[in-house]
Structure formats: C-alpha cells, structure tokens
Amino acid sequence: MIAKTQTAFGRSLGRKAKSLPWWLSAAVAAIGLLILLPVAALIGIAAEGDAEIWPHLIANVLPASIIDTLALLTGIGIVAGSMGITAAWLVTAHRFPGRGILVWLLPLPLAVPTYITAYIYVEVFDSAGLVQMALRDLMGWRSRTDYWFPEVRSLPGCILVMSAVLYPYIYIAARAMFLTQSASMLEVARTLGASRIKLFRIIALPLARPALAVGVSLALLEALNDIGASEYLGVRTLTVSVYTTWLNRGSLPGAAQIACVMLAFVMGLILIERYGRRDRRYAASPKRHRNVHPVPLRGARRWAATVLCTVPVVLGFILPTAFLLRETFRGSLFGQFDAEFLAHFLTTIGLSVFATCVVLLLAVVLVSSARLSKGPLTAGALFIGGLGYAVPGTVLALGLMTPLVGIDNLIGTLWRSLTGERLGLLLMGAAGGIVIAYVIRFLSIATGSLSAGLDRVSPSLEDAARTLGASRREMVRRIQLPLMRPALASAALLIFVDCIKELPATLLLRPLNTETLSTLVYTYASRGRFEDGSLAALVIVLVGLVPVIQLVRSAESRPRTEEGLDSSATSFSGLDDRP
C-alpha cells in the first residue's frame, strides 16, 4: 500500500513538473533555433544561387571531392580503428613491458590538432624534409630520381597523418567497454578452448560495438571538419572545396551548395553510428561482476604488444611534440613571445573562455529544463543541441555569415535612427561570430556530459525536494547544479581545448586584423614558413595536454562499472540518443 501511494505521489509530481514558465520555454526554443539558424540560412543561400552553378559543380568539382572524401573517411576508419581497438585491447587484457606508461600516453594525441600534425609531417618527411635530406647525405643520392620514398602530400599520407591523431577517440571508447566486460564470460570461453584472438574477435569486439560506433563516428566527423591538414596535404575534400569555392572563386551560392552535400555526409555518418548501436545493450550483474584482469604475455608476444602500442603514440604525439620543441629551441622562437604574440594568445584564451562559459550556461538551461519537463519542446531542443558537433566548422561559418551580417545591419540601422551615428559591425566586427560558431559546435559536448551525469542520479532526491516545497529555481540551484559539478568541470576542459584548436570556423569568421593561435599557425604554414609558427603550435599542444591528462586520470581512477565508464566514453560525443 505504501509503495502504491509513493508511486502515485511520484506520478503526480511528474505531472506538475511538466509545465515550464513561459520565459524558460522561450529560452529553450531560442537555443534550438540558434542551432538550426546556420543550416536554414545555408539552404536558403544554396537555393538562391544561379542555376548554372550547380551543373558546373556536378561536372567539375563534386565528383573528385566526393571520391576524395569517401576515400579519406574510409581509410581513417580502417587505420584509426585498427590503431585504437588494438591498443585498447592490449593494454586492457594483457600485461607487457611499458604497459603502465602507455595507458597514459595513448590518449595524448587528442591534444595535437590534425593541421599541426600535417604541417610537421611535411617538414619531416617531404622531399626537402629532415628524413630525406639525411638519407641523401648518408647514401650519396643526388635527387629524387635516385630513390623512392613515400609521398606525404597524398591521400595515403593524409590518411596516416590524421589517423595518428584521431585514433584516441576510438581507443577511449573501446577501452571503456573492454574494462566493463565480465571476466567470468571470457574465462568460460577460454575453458572451451578459445584462443586469445578468437576471444577478442567473437566475444570482446561484438560487445564493444556500440561504443566503437560512437568512437569511429567522432573520428570521422573530426576528419570531415578538418581543413588545414587535407588542404596542405593536397587532398581535395568537400570541406576544402567549400573553402576554395567561397574565397578563391568568390561564389558563395556554389559554396553553399557544396556545403549542403557535406550535410548529407554528416547525416549519413550519424545514421551509420545509430545503426552500429541499434538494439545493443549489455549489462552485467553488479553483485557478481568481475572486471577483466590483464594476463601476462610471454616471449616475443610481449615485445610485439609493446611495439604495437608505442607506434601510435610516437606517430601522433611524440614526433609532433619533439619537432615543435626542436624548432622552438633551435630557432630561439621564445623571443617571439612579445606584445603582439601575447595579444594573439590572450585573444585565443579570451574567446575560448567566453565561449565555454556561454556553452555551459546554455547546457545547464537545456538539461535542467529537460529534467524538470519531459515535454516535446525540451526533448526536441536537447536533440537539436546534440547535433551541433556534427556540423563542420566550415559549414557553420558559411551558414552564419549572412544572418550575422543581417543582424549587424539591423542593429546599425536602429542605432543610426536613434543617434544619427554609424555603429559598424557589432557581431562580425568584434569576433561575435566566432563565439556563436563555437557555441553551436560544442554545445553537444556539455549537454551530453551533463545529461549523463544527471541520468545516474536517483529521481527520489528531486522528489524529496519537491515534498519540502522547493521551487524550480531552488531545485536547479541546490540539487541539480551541485550534482552536475564534476560533469561541468570535465565538459569545460574539453570545450575550452576544442575552441583553442578549432581552425575552420575561426579562420572564416575572424574580423580583420584578428589572429588566434590556430590562425597564426595556419598563416605561417600557408606562406611555407611553418617552422616560424612552432611556438604558437607548441602552446596549443601544451594547453591541450591539461584536459586530456585529466580525462585519463578520471577514467583510470573511476570505479570500473559499466554505467560509469560507458557514459564517460560516449556522453561527450554529442551523438548520444538520449532525449
């Protein structure tokens, strides 16, 4: 009887909580419209374009761009997936020399942007790079006709370079799932005669498929968002085609039409990710659940495991960081840290901090509203907010350009009618467009993290607060916000670093005479003097190391439960399908 009364009371509380104040409903709707604004503007620009542009794009631009994009994404999926899954399984299920340090080193390439890695690999492995010059001096070769060396500025080179940086997305998701798999299940398979390879292929890998789908999708979305690496390595992806069509050819409608094709690719990746996670749920009993304990490897296998796990770290982190340190010290680039460099650094930090604060504020509004009300408005806004990360920065910049200029003109007209003076560009002239692009793109990181944190909290806490007469504002301030603090901290670190590394949106939306660290590195590389930008690149990497190390520390120290580790691997992705 008591249980029935509590259930009925809880349902009555739920009914009361479904309605939101009009101002909060308006805020939730405005956030959803903000995410949809660039997409709607993009479609409008593409529809208004000259009808003659589309046949030209189909005949001369899109075929090569689509082929290169598909080939690049397929190659990264295979290479980065192999790196991440292999390393995750080895460090989780086996013991071998160097395993303890490799657990910490394997995620570190997340701190290195893809475009910086591409610039470094060209400096090291190109025909005029360090490696080939050393080979020519050592072997007495005079020109490239005397020998063969793999070409870095090529599609295979781009696949390898980007995979070396993007594999941690897959590694983190795979390791999280491998850690949560039941040891007893694997032991039963071993008693039935399953070898280590068969154990991995038949049991461990299929159980990890939902998380792997998220990790691979994240890596591919990052590759699709990239513009610096693919352009520098000579791969004409759809992102590069949007950039060149817009700026080099001066055709905004043509760039918008290519961007619409990119959106189709993005939706395809999301559908593939959802298909990979369809109807896949795995839960072990918390009373009898035992985590996998690493098994020592013997003989040559132990050293082979060390090599397999060390190679990705060397390619994705040690080589780029060592090159940046070498160039910074060799060229005495610390002297660049003058007033001008400090201004660029403070601009980068200021934009990133401001955007992070705005993202966290909007995420708290969305997640708290969805927690207080289960209506279609909050569910729809939360879903739309989760799609922002899937929209490439180039597409965001293209879609935001026209609306932001229109808003600036409207504000300027009103100001002139009131004061008689010209106001100028308020949003586009003061880097407001960059902040808005950051907010739209990275809002899903915060909403995913906060939703995962609150989903693990029992609703009975909120029910108890309601019985004591707590208002909605008190519920958020005294119950939800304290419970969301760990998720807020981790989301803030990830968003801050992503803002610092973001190149496409920053490059296209920055005001005149405004530089960030990422655009400064791009400017040096486009002039063929990347080594002069090593200090700025090194600062980006060092700043990015802080949240990555914190993420590893949190994952390694967290209790090994399926709920905790799986959510930590997937909630920041923005691809989670929670309402």
C-alpha positions as CSV (number, residue, x, y, z in Angstrom):
1,M,0.0,0.0,0.0
2,I,2.8,2.4,0.9
3,A,4.6,1.6,-2.4
4,K,1.4,2.3,-4.4
5,T,1.0,5.6,-2.6
6,Q,4.6,6.6,-3.3
7,T,4.2,5.7,-6.9
8,A,1.0,7.7,-7.3
9,F,2.6,10.6,-5.5
10,G,5.6,10.5,-7.7
11,R,3.4,10.5,-10.8
12,S,1.5,13.5,-9.6
13,L,4.8,15.3,-9.0
14,G,5.8,14.4,-12.5
15,R,2.6,15.9,-14.0
16,K,3.2,19.1,-12.1
17,A,6.8,19.3,-13.3
18,K,5.8,19.0,-17.0
19,S,4.9,22.7,-17.5
20,L,7.7,25.3,-17.7
21,P,7.5,29.0,-17.2
22,W,7.0,30.9,-20.4
23,W,10.4,32.6,-20.2
24,L,12.1,29.3,-19.7
25,S,10.2,27.7,-22.6
26,A,11.2,30.7,-24.8
27,A,14.8,30.3,-23.8
28,V,14.8,26.6,-24.7
29,A,13.1,27.3,-28.0
30,A,15.7,30.1,-28.7
31,I,18.6,27.7,-28.1
32,G,17.1,25.2,-30.5
33,L,16.5,27.9,-33.2
34,L,20.1,29.1,-32.7
35,I,21.4,25.6,-33.7
36,L,19.1,25.5,-36.7
37,L,19.9,29.0,-37.9
38,P,23.0,28.3,-39.9
39,V,21.6,25.2,-41.5
40,A,18.4,27.1,-42.6
41,A,20.5,30.0,-43.9
42,L,22.8,27.7,-45.7
43,I,19.9,26.0,-47.5
44,G,18.5,29.4,-48.4
45,I,21.8,30.6,-49.9
46,A,22.1,27.4,-51.9
47,A,18.5,27.8,-53.2
48,E,19.1,31.4,-54.3
49,G,22.2,30.5,-56.3
50,D,22.5,30.8,-60.0
51,A,21.1,27.7,-61.7
52,E,24.2,27.5,-63.9
53,I,26.5,26.9,-60.9
54,W,25.1,23.5,-60.0
55,P,25.8,21.8,-63.4
56,H,29.4,23.2,-63.2
57,L,29.8,21.8,-59.7
58,I,28.5,18.4,-60.7
59,A,30.7,18.2,-63.7
60,N,34.0,19.7,-62.3
61,V,34.0,19.9,-58.5
62,L,31.8,17.4,-56.7
63,P,32.9,14.1,-58.3
64,A,36.6,14.5,-57.3
65,S,35.7,16.0,-53.9
66,I,33.2,13.2,-53.1
67,I,35.6,10.5,-54.1
68,D,38.5,12.0,-52.1
69,T,36.2,12.5,-49.1
70,L,34.9,8.9,-49.2
71,A,38.4,7.5,-49.6
72,L,39.7,9.7,-46.8
73,L,36.9,8.7,-44.4
74,T,37.2,5.0,-45.3
75,G,40.9,5.0,-44.8
76,I,40.7,6.8,-41.5
77,G,38.0,4.4,-40.3
78,I,40.2,1.4,-41.1
79,V,43.6,2.8,-39.9
80,A,42.5,4.7,-36.9
81,G,40.1,2.0,-35.9
82,S,42.8,-0.7,-36.1
83,M,45.2,1.5,-34.0
84,G,42.6,2.4,-31.4
85,I,41.0,-1.1,-31.0
86,T,44.3,-3.0,-31.0
87,A,45.9,-0.7,-28.4
88,A,42.8,-0.7,-26.2
89,W,42.5,-4.5,-26.1
90,L,46.2,-5.0,-25.5
91,V,46.5,-2.6,-22.5
92,T,43.2,-3.9,-21.0
93,A,43.6,-7.6,-21.4
94,H,47.4,-8.2,-21.2
95,R,50.5,-7.2,-19.3
96,F,53.7,-6.4,-21.2
97,P,56.7,-4.1,-20.8
98,G,55.7,-0.4,-20.7
99,R,52.0,-1.0,-20.3
100,G,51.7,1.2,-17.3
101,I,53.1,4.3,-19.0
102,L,51.4,3.5,-22.4
103,V,47.9,3.6,-20.7
104,W,48.7,7.3,-20.0
105,L,50.4,8.1,-23.3
106,L,47.9,6.6,-25.8
107,P,45.2,9.3,-25.4
108,L,47.7,12.2,-25.6
109,P,47.4,12.7,-29.4
110,L,44.0,14.3,-28.7
111,A,45.9,17.4,-27.7
112,V,47.6,17.7,-31.1
113,P,45.4,19.3,-33.9
114,T,45.3,17.5,-37.2
115,Y,46.5,20.5,-39.1
116,I,49.6,20.9,-36.9
117,T,50.5,17.2,-37.3
118,A,50.1,17.6,-41.1
119,Y,52.5,20.6,-41.2
120,I,55.1,18.7,-39.1
121,Y,55.0,15.6,-41.2
122,V,55.6,17.6,-44.3
123,E,58.6,19.3,-42.7
124,V,60.0,15.9,-41.6
125,F,59.2,13.6,-44.4
126,D,58.8,15.7,-47.6
127,S,61.5,15.8,-50.3
128,A,63.1,18.8,-48.6
129,G,62.4,17.4,-45.1
130,L,64.8,16.2,-42.4
131,V,64.5,12.4,-43.2
132,Q,65.0,12.6,-46.9
133,M,67.9,15.1,-46.6
134,A,69.6,12.8,-44.1
135,L,69.1,9.8,-46.4
136,R,70.6,11.7,-49.4
137,D,73.6,12.7,-47.4
138,L,74.1,9.2,-46.0
139,M,73.6,7.3,-49.2
140,G,75.1,9.8,-51.6
141,W,71.8,10.3,-53.6
142,R,71.6,13.5,-55.6
143,S,67.9,13.7,-56.5
144,R,64.5,12.0,-56.1
145,T,65.1,10.1,-59.3
146,D,67.8,8.1,-57.5
147,Y,65.5,6.6,-54.9
148,W,61.9,6.1,-53.9
149,F,60.2,7.5,-50.8
150,P,56.5,7.5,-49.8
151,E,54.8,10.8,-50.7
152,V,53.4,12.7,-47.7
153,R,51.4,15.1,-49.8
154,S,49.0,12.4,-50.9
155,L,45.7,10.7,-49.9
156,P,47.5,7.8,-48.2
157,G,49.8,10.3,-46.4
158,C,46.7,12.3,-45.2
159,I,45.0,9.1,-44.0
160,L,48.1,8.1,-41.9
161,V,48.6,11.6,-40.5
162,M,45.0,12.1,-39.5
163,S,44.6,8.6,-38.2
164,A,47.7,9.1,-35.9
165,V,45.8,12.0,-34.2
166,L,42.2,10.8,-34.3
167,Y,42.7,7.2,-33.1
168,P,42.3,8.2,-29.4
169,Y,38.5,8.8,-30.0
170,I,38.2,5.1,-30.8
171,Y,40.8,4.0,-28.2
172,I,39.0,5.7,-25.3
173,A,35.6,4.3,-26.3
174,A,37.0,0.8,-26.8
175,R,39.0,0.7,-23.6
176,A,36.0,1.9,-21.6
177,M,33.9,-1.0,-23.0
178,F,36.7,-3.6,-22.6
179,L,37.1,-2.6,-19.0
180,T,33.5,-3.2,-18.2
181,Q,33.2,-6.6,-19.8
182,S,32.7,-9.5,-17.3
183,A,35.8,-11.6,-16.7
184,S,33.7,-14.7,-16.0
185,M,32.4,-14.6,-19.5
186,L,35.8,-14.5,-21.0
187,E,37.0,-17.2,-18.7
188,V,34.2,-19.5,-19.8
189,A,35.3,-19.0,-23.4
190,R,38.9,-19.8,-22.5
191,T,37.8,-23.1,-20.8
192,L,36.0,-24.0,-24.0
193,G,39.3,-23.8,-25.9
194,A,39.0,-20.2,-27.4
195,S,42.4,-18.7,-28.3
196,R,43.2,-15.1,-27.4
197,I,42.5,-13.9,-30.9
198,K,39.2,-15.8,-31.1
199,L,38.3,-14.5,-27.6
200,F,38.8,-10.9,-28.9
201,R,37.1,-11.4,-32.2
202,I,34.0,-13.4,-31.1
203,I,33.2,-12.0,-27.6
204,A,35.1,-8.8,-26.7
205,L,34.7,-7.0,-30.0
206,P,31.0,-7.6,-30.6
207,L,30.2,-6.5,-27.1
208,A,32.1,-3.2,-27.6
209,R,30.4,-2.4,-30.9
210,P,28.0,0.3,-29.6
211,A,30.9,2.3,-28.1
212,L,33.1,1.6,-31.1
213,A,30.4,3.1,-33.4
214,V,30.5,6.3,-31.4
215,G,34.3,6.5,-31.4
216,V,34.6,5.9,-35.1
217,S,31.9,8.4,-35.9
218,L,33.7,11.0,-33.8
219,A,36.9,10.4,-35.6
220,L,35.2,10.7,-39.0
221,L,33.4,13.8,-38.0
222,E,36.6,15.4,-36.9
223,A,38.2,14.4,-40.2
224,L,35.3,15.9,-42.2
225,N,35.6,19.1,-40.2
226,D,39.3,19.4,-40.9
227,I,40.5,21.9,-43.5
228,G,44.2,22.6,-42.7
229,A,45.6,19.1,-42.9
230,S,43.6,18.0,-46.0
231,E,44.4,21.2,-47.9
232,Y,48.1,21.2,-47.0
233,L,48.4,17.5,-48.0
234,G,46.7,18.0,-51.4
235,V,43.5,16.1,-50.7
236,R,40.5,17.9,-52.1
237,T,37.8,17.0,-49.7
238,L,34.3,18.6,-49.6
239,T,35.5,20.9,-46.8
240,V,38.4,22.2,-49.0
241,S,36.0,22.6,-51.9
242,V,33.7,24.8,-49.8
243,Y,36.6,26.9,-48.7
244,T,38.1,27.4,-52.2
245,T,34.8,27.9,-53.9
246,W,33.8,30.6,-51.4
247,L,37.0,32.5,-51.0
248,N,39.2,31.8,-54.1
249,R,36.4,31.7,-56.7
250,G,34.1,34.2,-54.9
251,S,31.0,32.0,-55.3
252,L,29.0,32.0,-52.1
253,P,26.0,30.1,-53.6
254,G,28.3,27.5,-55.0
255,A,30.0,27.0,-51.7
256,A,26.6,26.7,-50.0
257,Q,25.5,24.0,-52.5
258,I,28.7,22.0,-51.7
259,A,28.1,22.5,-48.0
260,C,24.6,21.0,-48.4
261,V,26.3,17.9,-49.9
262,M,28.5,17.9,-46.8
263,L,25.5,17.9,-44.6
264,A,24.3,14.8,-46.4
265,F,27.6,13.1,-45.5
266,V,27.2,14.2,-41.9
267,M,23.7,12.8,-41.7
268,G,25.0,9.6,-43.2
269,L,27.6,9.3,-40.6
270,I,25.1,9.8,-37.8
271,L,22.8,7.2,-39.3
272,I,25.7,4.7,-39.5
273,E,26.6,5.4,-35.9
274,R,23.0,4.8,-34.8
275,Y,22.8,1.6,-36.9
276,G,26.0,0.4,-35.2
277,R,24.4,0.9,-31.8
278,R,21.0,-0.4,-32.7
279,D,19.4,-2.7,-30.0
280,R,22.8,-3.2,-28.4
281,R,22.6,-3.2,-24.6
282,Y,24.8,-5.1,-22.3
283,A,24.7,-5.1,-18.5
284,A,26.5,-7.2,-16.0
285,S,25.2,-8.0,-12.6
286,P,26.8,-5.6,-10.1
287,K,26.8,-8.3,-7.4
288,R,28.8,-10.9,-9.4
289,H,30.5,-8.7,-11.9
290,R,34.3,-9.1,-12.1
291,N,36.4,-6.9,-14.4
292,V,38.9,-8.2,-16.8
293,H,42.4,-8.7,-15.2
294,P,45.4,-8.4,-17.6
295,V,47.1,-11.7,-18.5
296,P,50.9,-11.5,-18.8
297,L,52.2,-12.1,-22.3
298,R,55.3,-14.3,-22.8
299,G,58.2,-14.4,-25.2
300,A,58.1,-12.3,-28.4
301,R,54.4,-11.5,-27.9
302,R,55.1,-9.2,-25.0
303,W,57.6,-7.1,-27.1
304,A,55.2,-7.2,-30.1
305,A,52.5,-5.7,-27.9
306,T,54.8,-3.0,-26.7
307,V,55.7,-2.0,-30.3
308,L,52.0,-2.1,-31.4
309,C,51.0,0.3,-28.6
310,T,54.1,2.5,-28.9
311,V,53.9,3.2,-32.6
312,P,50.6,5.2,-32.4
313,V,52.0,7.3,-29.6
314,V,55.2,8.1,-31.5
315,L,53.3,9.0,-34.7
316,G,50.6,11.0,-33.0
317,F,52.3,12.7,-30.1
318,I,56.0,12.2,-29.5
319,L,57.1,13.0,-33.1
320,P,55.0,16.2,-33.4
321,T,55.9,17.4,-29.9
322,A,59.6,16.7,-30.3
323,F,59.7,18.6,-33.6
324,L,57.9,21.6,-32.1
325,L,60.3,21.7,-29.2
326,R,63.3,21.3,-31.5
327,E,62.2,24.1,-33.8
328,T,61.3,26.4,-30.9
329,F,64.7,26.0,-29.2
330,R,66.8,25.8,-32.5
331,G,65.2,28.9,-33.8
332,S,65.2,30.8,-30.5
333,L,61.5,31.3,-31.0
334,F,60.8,32.2,-27.4
335,G,61.8,35.7,-28.5
336,Q,58.5,35.7,-30.4
337,F,56.7,36.0,-27.1
338,D,56.4,39.7,-27.4
339,A,53.4,42.1,-27.0
340,E,52.0,41.0,-30.4
341,F,52.2,37.3,-29.7
342,L,50.7,37.9,-26.2
343,A,47.8,39.7,-27.8
344,H,47.1,36.7,-30.1
345,F,47.4,34.4,-27.1
346,L,45.0,36.5,-25.0
347,T,42.6,36.7,-27.9
348,T,42.6,32.9,-28.1
349,I,42.2,32.4,-24.4
350,G,39.5,35.1,-24.1
351,L,37.4,33.7,-27.0
352,S,37.7,30.2,-25.7
353,V,36.8,31.1,-22.1
354,F,33.9,33.3,-23.1
355,A,32.5,30.6,-25.5
356,T,33.0,27.9,-22.8
357,C,31.0,29.9,-20.2
358,V,28.2,30.5,-22.7
359,V,28.1,26.9,-23.7
360,L,27.9,25.7,-20.1
361,L,25.2,28.2,-19.3
362,L,23.0,27.1,-22.3
363,A,23.7,23.5,-21.5
364,V,22.5,23.9,-17.9
365,V,19.3,25.6,-19.2
366,L,18.7,22.7,-21.6
367,V,19.5,19.8,-19.4
368,S,17.7,21.3,-16.3
369,S,14.6,22.1,-18.4
370,A,14.6,18.6,-19.8
371,R,14.9,17.2,-16.3
372,L,12.0,19.3,-15.0
373,S,9.8,18.8,-18.0
374,K,9.5,15.8,-20.3
375,G,7.6,17.6,-23.0
376,P,8.4,17.6,-26.7
377,L,9.9,21.1,-26.6
378,T,12.7,20.3,-24.2
379,A,13.3,16.9,-25.8
380,G,13.5,18.4,-29.3
381,A,15.8,21.2,-28.2
382,L,18.1,18.8,-26.4
383,F,18.2,16.6,-29.5
384,I,18.9,19.6,-31.8
385,G,21.6,20.8,-29.4
386,G,23.3,17.5,-29.7
387,L,23.6,17.8,-33.5
388,G,25.8,20.9,-33.4
389,Y,29.1,18.9,-33.1
390,A,28.2,17.0,-36.3
391,V,28.1,20.2,-38.4
392,P,31.6,21.0,-39.7
393,G,33.1,24.4,-38.8
394,T,33.3,25.4,-42.5
395,V,29.5,24.8,-42.9
396,L,28.8,26.7,-39.7
397,A,30.8,29.7,-40.8
398,L,29.1,29.7,-44.2
399,G,25.6,29.4,-42.7
400,L,26.3,32.1,-40.0
401,M,27.8,34.7,-42.3
402,T,24.6,36.0,-43.9
403,P,22.4,36.0,-40.7
404,L,25.0,37.7,-38.6
405,V,25.7,40.4,-41.2
406,G,21.9,41.0,-41.4
407,I,21.6,41.3,-37.6
408,D,24.6,43.8,-37.6
409,N,22.9,45.8,-40.4
410,L,19.6,45.9,-38.5
411,I,21.3,47.0,-35.2
412,G,23.3,49.6,-37.1
413,T,20.1,51.0,-38.8
414,L,18.3,51.2,-35.5
415,W,21.3,52.9,-33.8
416,R,21.7,55.4,-36.6
417,S,18.0,56.3,-36.5
418,L,18.3,56.9,-32.7
419,T,21.7,58.7,-32.5
420,G,22.5,59.7,-36.1
421,E,25.9,57.9,-35.8
422,R,27.2,54.8,-37.5
423,L,27.8,51.8,-35.3
424,G,29.7,49.5,-37.6
425,L,29.6,45.7,-37.4
426,L,28.9,44.6,-33.8
427,L,28.9,40.8,-34.1
428,M,31.2,40.3,-37.1
429,G,33.5,43.1,-36.2
430,A,34.0,42.1,-32.6
431,A,34.5,38.3,-33.1
432,G,30.9,37.6,-32.0
433,G,30.5,35.3,-35.0
434,I,33.4,33.1,-33.8
435,V,31.9,32.8,-30.3
436,I,28.5,31.9,-31.8
437,A,30.1,29.2,-34.0
438,Y,31.9,27.8,-31.0
439,V,28.7,27.7,-29.0
440,I,26.7,25.9,-31.7
441,R,29.5,23.4,-32.5
442,F,30.4,22.4,-28.9
443,L,27.1,22.7,-27.1
444,S,26.6,19.0,-27.6
445,I,29.7,18.2,-25.5
446,A,28.2,19.9,-22.5
447,T,24.7,18.6,-22.9
448,G,25.9,15.1,-23.4
449,S,28.1,15.2,-20.3
450,L,25.5,16.9,-18.1
451,S,22.8,14.5,-19.2
452,A,24.9,11.5,-18.5
453,G,25.7,12.9,-15.0
454,L,22.1,13.6,-14.1
455,D,20.8,10.3,-15.5
456,R,22.8,8.5,-12.8
457,V,21.1,10.4,-10.0
458,S,18.0,8.9,-8.5
459,P,14.8,10.9,-9.1
460,S,14.0,10.4,-5.4
461,L,16.3,13.2,-4.5
462,E,14.3,15.7,-6.5
463,D,11.0,14.2,-5.3
464,A,12.1,14.7,-1.7
465,A,13.0,18.3,-2.5
466,R,9.5,18.9,-4.0
467,T,7.8,17.4,-1.0
468,L,9.7,20.0,1.1
469,G,8.3,22.8,-1.1
470,A,11.3,23.6,-3.2
471,S,10.7,25.7,-6.2
472,R,12.1,25.0,-9.7
473,R,14.9,27.6,-9.2
474,E,15.8,26.0,-5.8
475,M,15.8,22.6,-7.4
476,V,18.3,23.7,-10.0
477,R,20.5,25.7,-7.6
478,R,20.6,23.4,-4.6
479,I,20.1,19.9,-6.2
480,Q,21.0,19.7,-9.9
481,L,23.9,22.2,-10.1
482,P,25.9,20.6,-7.2
483,L,25.3,17.1,-8.8
484,M,26.5,18.4,-12.2
485,R,29.7,20.0,-10.9
486,P,32.0,17.1,-11.9
487,A,30.4,16.9,-15.4
488,L,30.6,20.7,-15.7
489,A,34.3,20.6,-14.9
490,S,35.2,17.9,-17.5
491,A,33.0,19.5,-20.1
492,A,34.5,22.9,-19.6
493,L,38.0,21.5,-20.1
494,L,37.1,19.7,-23.3
495,I,35.2,22.6,-24.7
496,F,38.0,25.0,-23.9
497,V,40.6,23.0,-25.7
498,D,38.3,22.3,-28.7
499,C,37.8,26.1,-29.0
500,I,41.6,26.7,-29.0
501,K,42.2,24.0,-31.7
502,E,39.2,25.0,-33.9
503,L,40.5,26.3,-37.2
504,P,37.8,26.4,-40.0
505,A,35.2,28.5,-38.2
506,T,37.9,30.8,-36.7
507,L,39.6,31.2,-40.0
508,L,36.4,32.2,-41.9
509,L,34.6,34.3,-39.2
510,R,37.5,36.2,-37.7
511,P,37.4,40.0,-38.1
512,L,40.1,41.9,-39.9
513,N,43.5,42.1,-38.1
514,T,42.4,39.5,-35.6
515,E,44.6,36.4,-35.1
516,T,44.3,33.4,-32.8
517,L,47.0,30.8,-32.2
518,S,45.3,28.4,-34.7
519,T,45.0,31.0,-37.5
520,L,48.6,32.2,-36.7
521,V,49.9,28.6,-37.3
522,Y,47.8,28.4,-40.5
523,T,49.2,31.7,-41.8
524,Y,52.8,30.6,-41.3
525,A,52.1,27.3,-42.9
526,S,50.3,28.8,-45.9
527,R,53.4,31.0,-46.5
528,G,55.7,28.0,-46.4
529,R,57.3,29.0,-43.1
530,F,55.6,26.7,-40.6
531,E,58.8,26.4,-38.5
532,D,58.3,30.0,-37.6
533,G,54.9,29.2,-36.1
534,S,56.3,26.4,-33.9
535,L,55.9,28.4,-30.7
536,A,52.2,29.0,-31.3
537,A,51.7,25.3,-32.3
538,L,53.6,24.2,-29.1
539,V,51.4,26.4,-26.9
540,I,48.3,24.9,-28.4
541,V,49.6,21.4,-27.7
542,L,50.7,22.2,-24.2
543,V,47.4,23.8,-23.3
544,G,45.5,20.8,-24.7
545,L,47.5,18.4,-22.6
546,V,45.9,19.5,-19.4
547,P,42.3,18.3,-20.1
548,V,43.5,15.2,-21.8
549,I,45.6,14.1,-18.8
550,Q,42.6,15.0,-16.5
551,L,40.4,12.8,-18.7
552,V,42.7,9.9,-18.4
553,R,43.1,10.3,-14.7
554,S,39.4,10.4,-14.2
555,A,38.8,7.3,-16.4
556,E,41.6,5.3,-14.7
557,S,40.6,6.2,-11.1
558,R,36.8,5.8,-11.6
559,P,35.2,2.6,-10.3
560,R,35.0,0.1,-13.1
561,T,31.3,-0.1,-13.5
562,E,29.5,-0.4,-16.9
563,E,27.4,2.7,-16.3
564,G,30.2,5.0,-15.4
565,L,32.8,4.1,-18.0
566,D,30.5,3.7,-20.9
567,S,28.9,7.0,-20.3
568,S,32.3,8.7,-19.9
569,A,33.3,7.3,-23.3
570,T,30.2,8.4,-25.2
571,S,28.5,11.3,-23.4
572,F,30.9,14.0,-24.7
573,S,30.3,12.9,-28.3
574,G,27.0,14.7,-28.9
575,L,25.8,11.5,-30.7
576,D,24.1,10.1,-27.7
577,D,20.4,9.4,-28.4
578,R,19.0,10.3,-25.0
579,P,16.0,12.6,-25.3
